[in-house]
Amino acid sequence: MENTANNQAQDPQAKKFKYWQWRVIICSMIGYAMFYFVRKNFSFAIPLLQAEYADITKAQFGAIMSAGGIIYGISKLINGVIGDRTNARWHLVLGLAVCVAVNFIFGLSAKLSTMITGDVAGPDFVGGLIAIMSALYIINQIFQGCGFAPCNHLMVSWVPPHELATKMSIWNMSHSIGAFVAAVICGYITKWQLCFWIPACISLFGVFFIIVTLRDTPKSVGLPELPKVKGEFDESEKKDPKAFRQFLIKKVFLNPIVWILAITDLFVYIVRFAILDWGPSMLQEMGLSSRLSGWTVALFEVAGCVGMIFAGVVSDKLFKSKSQRVCAIEFALVALCLVGLHYVQDMNAPVLFLVLLVLAGFFLYGPQALLGVVASNQVSKKAASSAVGIIGFMSYVSTLITGYPLGKFADKFGWHPIFILMAGVAIVGTVTVATLWFIKDPSINEE
């Protein structure tokens, strides 16, 4: 009788936890997608700016975006460490609010340049415009780094390790959803100022949405925290910065597992950015129309969304949350797809080419979503944001390889050997993550 009464008493609390868990997952997905509204819009403003100001070159915008990619990676690393010590809701709000403000100012860049230079056109005006936009873009990228770290903190605070792969894979769809919706909205805008102002207005709503809907931890809504795992930071030492710093150094920065995962993610992003950044040019030179090449790359992203969920479910249900094994298997399959693409491109078989490219996206996005899950489970929820910060930083180091060096390689050898080159990268990534095949998961040893 007593046990029955206890179970009945616990049921409402379990229902409340499940409600809040899914509320945090869905609302943080919406909140993070808003970051993409005030990030991906810059690419759509570029052709409109060039149409209005003929003196602006693609190289100038390219230099801005290349520098921004590295700054964003560094920001993810720094915010990862900060994210383990701050309230995730307000961390997220701060980042999005600053990005919204910067995007409103972006739309005033021409007027600001005129105020500074006294010109409305000409080299001085354009130079001033580029300088202002460069500064704003750098500020925007710095605060864009406030997006993923607090969201990862929310996920590991609300989702137990044995469910994390599945639910983190669902959450990771926020990247593609945000980028897709931003592209649709900006695709219909005909004035470059509105490419900044309209997404900023939508994301301003997102700031208030985050404040109202999100909560940092179960404790903040009167629920018990998730059980502690082996090696987790002792909350009684929370106010001791030195103790927490030593905890982070040991669990994260000197943890070889975290660095192996980070290096693997570097290889994942080399392949991903090679396809996304150079895919349209590559496909058009192979004979596809601009519209068809765009849809082909879009299907690569859509397949990736489905692949993330598939990988998460397989990891939790079939591999008992040993996500590193799923990463190794799927990255090997990516290599096979890329080898296939190398040979199919000469066969005049566009349907088969599309199928292989979609399969490559399906398998590639599994490791992208799960490497952070492995890291989070290894270092515990108190250091998870720092670990994924390192991984996030390494992922954007890839832009140093996929930008100028890959373009130079294509100039010299053509697009034909690119797929073999990327297959080699995928094989190296497979071997790297496979070294973690037998690692133990500390999260199964609860205290």
DRENDO-1510 file (C-alpha; in Angstrom, 1 decimal, always signed):
<recs>
REC; n; res; u; v; w
REC; 1; MET; +0.0; +0.0; +0.0 .
REC; 2; GLU; +2.8; +2.4; +0.9 .
REC; 3; ASN; +4.7; +1.7; -2.3 .
REC; 4; THR; +1.5; +2.3; -4.3 .
REC; 5; ALA; +0.9; +5.6; -2.6 .
REC; 6; ASN; +4.5; +6.6; -3.3 .
REC; 7; ASN; +4.2; +5.7; -7.0 .
REC; 8; GLN; +1.0; +7.8; -7.2 .
REC; 9; ALA; +2.7; +10.7; -5.5 .
REC; 10; GLN; +5.7; +10.4; -7.9 .
REC; 11; ASP; +3.6; +10.3; -11.1 .
REC; 12; PRO; +2.6; +14.0; -11.1 .
REC; 13; GLN; +6.2; +14.9; -10.6 .
REC; 14; ALA; +7.3; +12.6; -13.4 .
REC; 15; LYS; +4.7; +14.1; -15.7 .
REC; 16; LYS; +5.8; +17.6; -14.7 .
REC; 17; PHE; +9.4; +16.7; -15.5 .
REC; 18; LYS; +8.5; +15.3; -18.9 .
REC; 19; TYR; +6.5; +18.4; -19.7 .
REC; 20; TRP; +9.3; +20.7; -18.8 .
REC; 21; GLN; +11.9; +18.5; -20.6 .
REC; 22; TRP; +10.1; +18.7; -23.9 .
REC; 23; ARG; +9.2; +22.4; -23.4 .
REC; 24; VAL; +12.9; +23.2; -22.9 .
REC; 25; ILE; +13.9; +21.1; -26.0 .
REC; 26; ILE; +11.3; +22.7; -28.3 .
REC; 27; CYS; +11.6; +26.2; -27.0 .
REC; 28; SER; +15.5; +26.2; -27.1 .
REC; 29; MET; +15.2; +24.8; -30.7 .
REC; 30; ILE; +13.1; +27.8; -31.6 .
REC; 31; GLY; +15.4; +30.2; -29.7 .
REC; 32; TYR; +18.6; +28.8; -31.4 .
REC; 33; ALA; +16.9; +28.9; -34.8 .
REC; 34; MET; +16.4; +32.7; -34.3 .
REC; 35; PHE; +20.2; +33.1; -34.1 .
REC; 36; TYR; +20.3; +31.9; -37.7 .
REC; 37; PHE; +17.8; +34.6; -38.8 .
REC; 38; VAL; +20.4; +37.2; -37.8 .
REC; 39; ARG; +23.4; +35.3; -39.1 .
REC; 40; LYS; +22.6; +33.7; -42.5 .
REC; 41; ASN; +20.8; +36.9; -43.7 .
REC; 42; PHE; +24.2; +38.5; -44.4 .
REC; 43; SER; +24.7; +36.2; -47.4 .
REC; 44; PHE; +21.4; +37.4; -48.9 .
REC; 45; ALA; +22.3; +41.1; -48.4 .
REC; 46; ILE; +25.5; +40.7; -50.4 .
REC; 47; PRO; +24.1; +40.6; -54.0 .
REC; 48; LEU; +21.7; +43.4; -53.2 .
REC; 49; LEU; +24.5; +45.5; -51.8 .
REC; 50; GLN; +26.6; +44.8; -54.9 .
REC; 51; ALA; +23.7; +45.8; -57.1 .
REC; 52; GLU; +23.4; +49.1; -55.4 .
REC; 53; TYR; +27.1; +49.8; -54.9 .
REC; 54; ALA; +29.1; +48.5; -57.9 .
REC; 55; ASP; +32.5; +49.3; -56.3 .
REC; 56; ILE; +32.0; +46.6; -53.6 .
REC; 57; THR; +33.8; +43.3; -54.6 .
REC; 58; LYS; +33.1; +39.7; -53.7 .
REC; 59; ALA; +36.6; +39.5; -52.3 .
REC; 60; GLN; +35.9; +42.1; -49.7 .
REC; 61; PHE; +32.8; +40.2; -48.5 .
REC; 62; GLY; +34.8; +37.0; -48.7 .
REC; 63; ALA; +37.4; +38.4; -46.4 .
REC; 64; ILE; +34.8; +39.5; -43.9 .
REC; 65; MET; +33.1; +36.1; -43.8 .
REC; 66; SER; +36.4; +34.2; -43.6 .
REC; 67; ALA; +37.5; +36.2; -40.6 .
REC; 68; GLY; +34.1; +35.9; -39.1 .
REC; 69; GLY; +34.2; +32.1; -39.3 .
REC; 70; ILE; +37.3; +31.9; -37.2 .
REC; 71; ILE; +36.0; +34.5; -34.7 .
REC; 72; TYR; +32.8; +32.5; -34.4 .
REC; 73; GLY; +34.8; +29.3; -33.6 .
REC; 74; ILE; +36.9; +31.1; -31.0 .
REC; 75; SER; +33.7; +32.6; -29.5 .
REC; 76; LYS; +32.1; +29.1; -29.3 .
REC; 77; LEU; +35.2; +27.9; -27.3 .
REC; 78; ILE; +35.1; +30.9; -24.9 .
REC; 79; ASN; +31.3; +30.7; -24.4 .
REC; 80; GLY; +31.5; +27.0; -23.9 .
REC; 81; VAL; +33.6; +27.6; -20.7 .
REC; 82; ILE; +31.3; +30.5; -19.7 .
REC; 83; GLY; +28.2; +28.4; -20.3 .
REC; 84; ASP; +29.2; +25.9; -17.6 .
REC; 85; ARG; +29.0; +28.7; -15.0 .
REC; 86; THR; +26.1; +30.8; -16.1 .
REC; 87; ASN; +22.3; +30.7; -16.3 .
REC; 88; ALA; +21.6; +29.3; -19.7 .
REC; 89; ARG; +18.4; +31.3; -20.3 .
REC; 90; TRP; +20.0; +34.6; -19.7 .
REC; 91; HIS; +23.2; +33.6; -21.6 .
REC; 92; LEU; +21.0; +32.8; -24.6 .
REC; 93; VAL; +19.0; +36.1; -24.2 .
REC; 94; LEU; +22.2; +38.2; -24.0 .
REC; 95; GLY; +23.6; +36.7; -27.2 .
REC; 96; LEU; +20.5; +37.0; -29.3 .
REC; 97; ALA; +19.6; +40.5; -28.0 .
REC; 98; VAL; +23.1; +41.8; -29.1 .
REC; 99; CYS; +22.8; +40.1; -32.5 .
REC; 100; VAL; +19.4; +41.7; -33.0 .
REC; 101; ALA; +20.7; +45.2; -32.1 .
REC; 102; VAL; +23.7; +44.7; -34.4 .
REC; 103; ASN; +21.4; +43.7; -37.3 .
REC; 104; PHE; +19.3; +46.9; -36.9 .
REC; 105; ILE; +22.5; +48.9; -37.1 .
REC; 106; PHE; +23.6; +46.9; -40.1 .
REC; 107; GLY; +20.7; +48.4; -42.0 .
REC; 108; LEU; +22.0; +51.9; -41.2 .
REC; 109; SER; +25.5; +51.2; -42.4 .
REC; 110; ALA; +25.2; +53.4; -45.5 .
REC; 111; LYS; +24.0; +56.4; -43.5 .
REC; 112; LEU; +26.8; +55.9; -40.9 .
REC; 113; SER; +29.3; +55.8; -43.7 .
REC; 114; THR; +27.9; +59.1; -45.1 .
REC; 115; MET; +28.1; +60.6; -41.6 .
REC; 116; ILE; +31.8; +59.6; -41.3 .
REC; 117; THR; +33.0; +60.3; -44.9 .
REC; 118; GLY; +30.7; +63.0; -46.0 .
REC; 119; ASP; +30.1; +61.1; -49.3 .
REC; 120; VAL; +27.1; +59.1; -50.6 .
REC; 121; ALA; +29.1; +57.2; -53.2 .
REC; 122; GLY; +32.6; +56.7; -54.4 .
REC; 123; PRO; +35.7; +54.9; -53.0 .
REC; 124; ASP; +35.7; +56.7; -49.6 .
REC; 125; PHE; +32.1; +55.9; -49.0 .
REC; 126; VAL; +32.5; +52.3; -50.0 .
REC; 127; GLY; +35.6; +52.0; -47.8 .
REC; 128; GLY; +33.7; +53.4; -44.9 .
REC; 129; LEU; +30.7; +51.1; -45.6 .
REC; 130; ILE; +32.9; +48.0; -45.7 .
REC; 131; ALA; +34.8; +49.1; -42.5 .
REC; 132; ILE; +31.5; +49.6; -40.6 .
REC; 133; MET; +30.0; +46.2; -41.8 .
REC; 134; SER; +33.3; +44.4; -41.0 .
REC; 135; ALA; +33.2; +45.7; -37.4 .
REC; 136; LEU; +29.4; +44.9; -37.1 .
REC; 137; TYR; +29.9; +41.4; -38.5 .
REC; 138; ILE; +32.7; +40.7; -36.1 .
REC; 139; ILE; +30.6; +41.8; -33.1 .
REC; 140; ASN; +27.7; +39.7; -34.5 .
REC; 141; GLN; +29.9; +36.6; -34.8 .
REC; 142; ILE; +31.2; +37.1; -31.2 .
REC; 143; PHE; +27.7; +37.1; -29.8 .
REC; 144; GLN; +26.5; +34.3; -32.1 .
REC; 145; GLY; +28.9; +32.1; -30.0 .
REC; 146; CYS; +26.4; +32.6; -27.1 .
REC; 147; GLY; +23.9; +30.4; -28.9 .
REC; 148; PHE; +25.0; +26.8; -28.9 .
REC; 149; ALA; +26.8; +26.6; -25.5 .
REC; 150; PRO; +23.8; +27.5; -23.3 .
REC; 151; CYS; +21.5; +25.3; -25.4 .
REC; 152; ASN; +23.9; +22.4; -24.8 .
REC; 153; HIS; +23.9; +23.2; -21.1 .
REC; 154; LEU; +20.1; +23.1; -21.1 .
REC; 155; MET; +20.0; +19.7; -22.9 .
REC; 156; VAL; +22.4; +18.0; -20.5 .
REC; 157; SER; +20.6; +19.5; -17.5 .
REC; 158; TRP; +17.2; +18.2; -18.6 .
REC; 159; VAL; +18.0; +15.0; -20.6 .
REC; 160; PRO; +19.6; +11.9; -18.9 .
REC; 161; PRO; +22.6; +10.3; -20.7 .
REC; 162; HIS; +20.7; +7.3; -22.0 .
REC; 163; GLU; +18.3; +9.6; -23.9 .
REC; 164; LEU; +20.7; +12.3; -24.9 .
REC; 165; ALA; +21.7; +11.0; -28.3 .
REC; 166; THR; +18.1; +10.7; -29.5 .
REC; 167; LYS; +16.9; +14.1; -28.1 .
REC; 168; MET; +20.1; +16.0; -29.0 .
REC; 169; SER; +19.7; +14.7; -32.6 .
REC; 170; ILE; +16.2; +16.1; -32.6 .
REC; 171; TRP; +17.4; +19.4; -31.2 .
REC; 172; ASN; +20.1; +19.6; -33.8 .
REC; 173; MET; +17.5; +20.1; -36.5 .
REC; 174; SER; +17.2; +23.7; -35.2 .
REC; 175; HIS; +20.4; +24.5; -37.3 .
REC; 176; SER; +18.8; +23.5; -40.6 .
REC; 177; ILE; +15.3; +24.8; -39.7 .
REC; 178; GLY; +16.7; +28.2; -38.8 .
REC; 179; ALA; +18.9; +28.4; -42.0 .
REC; 180; PHE; +16.0; +27.2; -44.2 .
REC; 181; VAL; +13.4; +29.6; -42.9 .
REC; 182; ALA; +15.9; +32.5; -43.0 .
REC; 183; ALA; +16.7; +31.6; -46.6 .
REC; 184; VAL; +13.0; +31.6; -47.6 .
REC; 185; ILE; +12.3; +34.9; -45.9 .
REC; 186; CYS; +15.4; +36.7; -47.3 .
REC; 187; GLY; +14.9; +35.2; -50.7 .
REC; 188; TYR; +11.8; +37.4; -51.2 .
REC; 189; ILE; +13.4; +40.6; -49.9 .
REC; 190; THR; +14.5; +43.1; -52.6 .
REC; 191; LYS; +16.3; +45.8; -50.4 .
REC; 192; TRP; +19.5; +45.0; -48.6 .
REC; 193; GLN; +18.5; +47.0; -45.5 .
REC; 194; LEU; +15.4; +44.8; -45.1 .
REC; 195; CYS; +17.6; +41.7; -45.2 .
REC; 196; PHE; +18.8; +42.9; -41.8 .
REC; 197; TRP; +15.7; +44.6; -40.3 .
REC; 198; ILE; +13.1; +42.0; -41.0 .
REC; 199; PRO; +15.0; +39.0; -39.5 .
REC; 200; ALA; +16.0; +41.3; -36.6 .
REC; 201; CYS; +12.3; +42.1; -35.9 .
REC; 202; ILE; +11.5; +38.3; -35.9 .
REC; 203; SER; +14.5; +37.5; -33.7 .
REC; 204; LEU; +13.5; +40.4; -31.3 .
REC; 205; PHE; +10.3; +38.4; -30.7 .
REC; 206; GLY; +12.6; +35.4; -30.0 .
REC; 207; VAL; +14.4; +37.3; -27.2 .
REC; 208; PHE; +11.1; +37.7; -25.3 .
REC; 209; PHE; +10.1; +34.1; -26.2 .
REC; 210; ILE; +13.2; +32.7; -24.6 .
REC; 211; ILE; +12.7; +34.8; -21.4 .
REC; 212; VAL; +9.1; +33.6; -21.0 .
REC; 213; THR; +9.4; +30.0; -22.0 .
REC; 214; LEU; +12.9; +28.7; -20.9 .
REC; 215; ARG; +14.2; +27.7; -17.5 .
REC; 216; ASP; +17.8; +26.9; -16.7 .
REC; 217; THR; +17.6; +23.7; -14.7 .
REC; 218; PRO; +15.0; +21.3; -13.2 .
REC; 219; LYS; +15.7; +22.9; -9.8 .
REC; 220; SER; +14.5; +26.3; -11.0 .
REC; 221; VAL; +10.9; +24.9; -11.4 .
REC; 222; GLY; +10.9; +22.9; -8.2 .
REC; 223; LEU; +12.0; +19.5; -9.7 .
REC; 224; PRO; +15.0; +17.4; -8.6 .
REC; 225; GLU; +18.2; +17.6; -10.7 .
REC; 226; LEU; +19.3; +14.6; -12.8 .
REC; 227; PRO; +21.4; +12.1; -10.8 .
REC; 228; LYS; +25.0; +12.9; -10.5 .
REC; 229; VAL; +27.5; +10.8; -12.4 .
REC; 230; LYS; +31.0; +9.6; -11.6 .
REC; 231; GLY; +33.5; +12.4; -11.5 .
REC; 232; GLU; +31.0; +15.2; -11.6 .
REC; 233; PHE; +31.9; +18.6; -10.0 .
REC; 234; ASP; +30.9; +18.9; -6.3 .
REC; 235; GLU; +28.3; +21.6; -6.1 .
REC; 236; SER; +29.6; +22.5; -2.6 .
REC; 237; GLU; +32.7; +23.9; -4.3 .
REC; 238; LYS; +30.8; +25.9; -6.8 .
REC; 239; LYS; +31.8; +29.2; -5.3 .
REC; 240; ASP; +35.5; +28.3; -5.5 .
REC; 241; PRO; +36.7; +29.5; -8.9 .
REC; 242; LYS; +40.0; +27.7; -8.5 .
REC; 243; ALA; +38.3; +24.3; -7.7 .
REC; 244; PHE; +36.1; +24.7; -10.8 .
REC; 245; ARG; +39.1; +25.7; -13.0 .
REC; 246; GLN; +41.0; +22.6; -11.9 .
REC; 247; PHE; +37.9; +20.5; -12.6 .
REC; 248; LEU; +37.7; +21.9; -16.1 .
REC; 249; ILE; +41.4; +21.4; -16.9 .
REC; 250; LYS; +41.3; +17.8; -15.8 .
REC; 251; LYS; +37.9; +16.8; -17.2 .
REC; 252; VAL; +38.1; +18.8; -20.5 .
REC; 253; PHE; +41.3; +20.5; -21.5 .
REC; 254; LEU; +43.6; +17.6; -20.6 .
REC; 255; ASN; +41.1; +14.9; -21.6 .
REC; 256; PRO; +42.4; +13.1; -24.7 .
REC; 257; ILE; +38.9; +11.8; -25.5 .
REC; 258; VAL; +37.6; +15.4; -25.9 .
REC; 259; TRP; +40.4; +16.2; -28.3 .
REC; 260; ILE; +39.9; +13.1; -30.3 .
REC; 261; LEU; +36.3; +14.0; -30.7 .
REC; 262; ALA; +37.2; +17.6; -31.6 .
REC; 263; ILE; +39.7; +16.4; -34.3 .
REC; 264; THR; +37.0; +14.1; -35.7 .
REC; 265; ASP; +34.6; +17.0; -35.9 .
REC; 266; LEU; +37.2; +18.9; -37.8 .
REC; 267; PHE; +37.2; +16.2; -40.5 .
REC; 268; VAL; +33.3; +16.1; -40.4 .
REC; 269; TYR; +33.2; +19.8; -41.1 .
REC; 270; ILE; +35.8; +19.7; -43.8 .
REC; 271; VAL; +33.6; +17.3; -45.8 .
REC; 272; ARG; +30.4; +19.2; -44.9 .
REC; 273; PHE; +31.7; +22.7; -45.8 .
REC; 274; ALA; +33.4; +21.3; -49.0 .
REC; 275; ILE; +30.0; +20.2; -50.2 .
REC; 276; LEU; +28.0; +23.2; -49.0 .
REC; 277; ASP; +30.4; +26.0; -49.9 .
REC; 278; TRP; +31.6; +24.6; -53.2 .
REC; 279; GLY; +28.7; +22.3; -54.2 .
REC; 280; PRO; +26.8; +24.8; -56.3 .
REC; 281; SER; +29.9; +25.8; -58.3 .
REC; 282; MET; +30.9; +22.2; -58.7 .
REC; 283; LEU; +27.5; +21.0; -59.8 .
REC; 284; GLN; +27.0; +23.9; -62.3 .
REC; 285; GLU; +30.4; +23.2; -63.9 .
REC; 286; MET; +29.3; +19.6; -64.2 .
REC; 287; GLY; +26.3; +20.7; -66.3 .
REC; 288; LEU; +23.4; +21.3; -63.7 .
REC; 289; SER; +21.4; +24.5; -63.8 .
REC; 290; SER; +21.7; +27.0; -61.1 .
REC; 291; ARG; +18.3; +26.2; -59.8 .
REC; 292; LEU; +18.8; +22.4; -59.9 .
REC; 293; SER; +22.2; +22.6; -58.2 .
REC; 294; GLY; +20.7; +24.7; -55.4 .
REC; 295; TRP; +17.9; +22.2; -54.8 .
REC; 296; THR; +20.5; +19.4; -54.9 .
REC; 297; VAL; +22.6; +21.0; -52.1 .
REC; 298; ALA; +19.3; +21.7; -50.2 .
REC; 299; LEU; +18.4; +18.0; -50.4 .
REC; 300; PHE; +21.8; +17.2; -48.8 .
REC; 301; GLU; +20.8; +19.3; -45.8 .
REC; 302; VAL; +17.3; +17.8; -45.6 .
REC; 303; ALA; +18.8; +14.3; -45.7 .
REC; 304; GLY; +21.1; +15.4; -42.9 .
REC; 305; CYS; +18.2; +16.3; -40.7 .
REC; 306; VAL; +16.6; +12.9; -41.1 .
REC; 307; GLY; +20.0; +11.3; -40.7 .
REC; 308; MET; +20.6; +13.0; -37.4 .
REC; 309; ILE; +17.4; +11.6; -35.9 .
REC; 310; PHE; +18.1; +8.2; -37.3 .
REC; 311; ALA; +21.6; +8.2; -35.8 .
REC; 312; GLY; +20.4; +9.3; -32.4 .
REC; 313; VAL; +17.7; +6.6; -32.2 .
REC; 314; VAL; +20.1; +3.9; -33.4 .
REC; 315; SER; +22.7; +5.0; -30.9 .
REC; 316; ASP; +20.3; +4.9; -27.9 .
REC; 317; LYS; +18.3; +1.8; -28.9 .
REC; 318; LEU; +20.8; -0.5; -30.6 .
REC; 319; PHE; +24.2; +0.7; -29.3 .
REC; 320; LYS; +23.1; +1.4; -25.7 .
REC; 321; SER; +24.1; +5.1; -26.1 .
REC; 322; LYS; +27.7; +4.2; -27.3 .
REC; 323; SER; +27.4; +7.0; -29.9 .
REC; 324; GLN; +31.1; +6.9; -30.9 .
REC; 325; ARG; +30.4; +3.6; -32.6 .
REC; 326; VAL; +27.6; +5.0; -34.7 .
REC; 327; CYS; +29.9; +7.9; -35.6 .
REC; 328; ALA; +32.6; +5.6; -36.8 .
REC; 329; ILE; +30.2; +3.4; -38.9 .
REC; 330; GLU; +28.5; +6.4; -40.5 .
REC; 331; PHE; +31.7; +8.2; -41.3 .
REC; 332; ALA; +33.0; +5.1; -43.1 .
REC; 333; LEU; +29.7; +5.0; -45.1 .
REC; 334; VAL; +30.2; +8.7; -46.0 .
REC; 335; ALA; +33.7; +7.7; -47.4 .
REC; 336; LEU; +32.0; +5.0; -49.6 .
REC; 337; CYS; +29.4; +7.5; -50.8 .
REC; 338; LEU; +32.1; +10.0; -51.8 .
REC; 339; VAL; +34.1; +7.4; -53.7 .
REC; 340; GLY; +30.9; +6.5; -55.5 .
REC; 341; LEU; +30.3; +10.1; -56.4 .
REC; 342; HIS; +33.8; +10.3; -57.9 .
REC; 343; TYR; +33.0; +7.5; -60.3 .
REC; 344; VAL; +29.3; +8.4; -61.0 .
REC; 345; GLN; +30.1; +12.0; -62.1 .
REC; 346; ASP; +31.5; +10.7; -65.4 .
REC; 347; MET; +28.5; +8.3; -66.0 .
REC; 348; ASN; +25.9; +10.9; -67.0 .
REC; 349; ALA; +23.6; +9.5; -64.3 .
REC; 350; PRO; +22.2; +12.5; -62.4 .
REC; 351; VAL; +19.6; +10.5; -60.5 .
REC; 352; LEU; +22.3; +8.1; -59.1 .
REC; 353; PHE; +24.6; +11.1; -58.4 .
REC; 354; LEU; +21.7; +12.7; -56.4 .
REC; 355; VAL; +21.0; +9.5; -54.5 .
REC; 356; LEU; +24.6; +9.1; -53.4 .
REC; 357; LEU; +24.9; +12.8; -52.4 .
REC; 358; VAL; +21.7; +12.5; -50.3 .
REC; 359; LEU; +23.1; +9.4; -48.7 .
REC; 360; ALA; +26.3; +11.2; -47.9 .
REC; 361; GLY; +24.3; +13.9; -46.2 .
REC; 362; PHE; +22.2; +11.4; -44.3 .
REC; 363; PHE; +25.3; +9.6; -42.9 .
REC; 364; LEU; +27.5; +12.7; -42.4 .
REC; 365; TYR; +25.1; +14.6; -40.1 .
REC; 366; GLY; +24.9; +11.7; -37.7 .
REC; 367; PRO; +28.5; +12.2; -36.5 .
REC; 368; GLN; +28.0; +16.0; -36.5 .
REC; 369; ALA; +25.1; +15.6; -34.0 .
REC; 370; LEU; +26.6; +12.8; -31.9 .
REC; 371; LEU; +30.2; +13.8; -31.3 .
REC; 372; GLY; +29.0; +16.5; -28.8 .
REC; 373; VAL; +26.8; +13.9; -27.1 .
REC; 374; VAL; +29.8; +11.6; -26.5 .
REC; 375; ALA; +31.8; +14.5; -25.1 .
REC; 376; SER; +29.0; +15.6; -22.8 .
REC; 377; ASN; +28.5; +12.1; -21.4 .
REC; 378; GLN; +32.3; +11.8; -20.8 .
REC; 379; VAL; +32.8; +15.0; -18.9 .
REC; 380; SER; +29.4; +15.2; -17.1 .
REC; 381; LYS; +26.8; +18.0; -17.4 .
REC; 382; LYS; +28.9; +20.5; -15.3 .
REC; 383; ALA; +31.6; +20.6; -18.0 .
REC; 384; ALA; +29.6; +19.7; -21.1 .
REC; 385; SER; +29.5; +23.2; -22.5 .
REC; 386; SER; +33.2; +23.6; -22.3 .
REC; 387; ALA; +33.8; +20.3; -24.1 .
REC; 388; VAL; +31.4; +21.2; -26.9 .
REC; 389; GLY; +33.1; +24.6; -27.0 .
REC; 390; ILE; +36.4; +22.9; -27.9 .
REC; 391; ILE; +34.6; +20.8; -30.5 .
REC; 392; GLY; +32.8; +23.8; -31.9 .
REC; 393; PHE; +36.1; +25.7; -32.2 .
REC; 394; MET; +37.7; +22.8; -34.1 .
REC; 395; SER; +34.8; +22.5; -36.5 .
REC; 396; TYR; +35.3; +26.1; -37.7 .
REC; 397; VAL; +39.1; +25.7; -38.0 .
REC; 398; SER; +37.9; +23.7; -41.1 .
REC; 399; THR; +37.3; +26.9; -42.9 .
REC; 400; LEU; +41.0; +27.4; -43.1 .
REC; 401; ILE; +41.1; +24.3; -45.3 .
REC; 402; THR; +37.8; +24.4; -47.2 .
REC; 403; GLY; +38.2; +28.1; -48.2 .
REC; 404; TYR; +41.3; +29.2; -50.2 .
REC; 405; PRO; +43.3; +25.9; -50.1 .
REC; 406; LEU; +40.4; +23.8; -51.5 .
REC; 407; GLY; +39.6; +26.5; -54.1 .
REC; 408; LYS; +43.3; +26.5; -55.2 .
REC; 409; PHE; +43.2; +22.7; -55.4 .
REC; 410; ALA; +40.2; +22.9; -57.7 .
REC; 411; ASP; +41.8; +25.5; -59.9 .
REC; 412; LYS; +44.8; +23.3; -60.4 .
REC; 413; PHE; +43.3; +19.8; -60.6 .
REC; 414; GLY; +39.6; +20.5; -61.3 .
REC; 415; TRP; +36.6; +19.3; -59.4 .
REC; 416; HIS; +37.0; +15.7; -60.4 .
REC; 417; PRO; +39.4; +14.5; -57.7 .
REC; 418; ILE; +37.7; +16.5; -54.9 .
REC; 419; PHE; +35.4; +13.6; -54.0 .
REC; 420; ILE; +38.4; +11.3; -53.6 .
REC; 421; LEU; +40.2; +13.9; -51.5 .
REC; 422; MET; +37.1; +14.2; -49.3 .
REC; 423; ALA; +36.8; +10.4; -49.1 .
REC; 424; GLY; +40.3; +10.3; -47.7 .
REC; 425; VAL; +39.4; +12.9; -45.1 .
REC; 426; ALA; +36.4; +10.8; -44.1 .
REC; 427; ILE; +38.5; +7.7; -43.8 .
REC; 428; VAL; +41.0; +9.5; -41.5 .
REC; 429; GLY; +38.0; +10.7; -39.5 .
REC; 430; THR; +36.7; +7.2; -39.3 .
REC; 431; VAL; +40.0; +5.8; -37.9 .
REC; 432; THR; +40.3; +8.7; -35.5 .
REC; 433; VAL; +36.9; +8.2; -33.8 .
REC; 434; ALA; +37.2; +4.4; -34.0 .
REC; 435; THR; +40.0; +4.7; -31.5 .
REC; 436; LEU; +37.2; +5.4; -28.9 .
REC; 437; TRP; +35.2; +2.3; -29.8 .
REC; 438; PHE; +35.7; +0.7; -26.4 .
REC; 439; ILE; +35.7; +3.7; -24.1 .
REC; 440; LYS; +33.5; +3.4; -21.0 .
REC; 441; ASP; +30.7; +5.8; -20.4 .
REC; 442; PRO; +31.0; +7.3; -16.8 .
REC; 443; SER; +27.3; +8.2; -16.9 .
REC; 444; ILE; +26.3; +4.6; -16.3 .
REC; 445; ASN; +28.0; +4.7; -12.9 .
REC; 446; GLU; +25.6; +7.0; -11.0 .
REC; 447; GLU; +26.3; +8.1; -7.5 .
</recs>
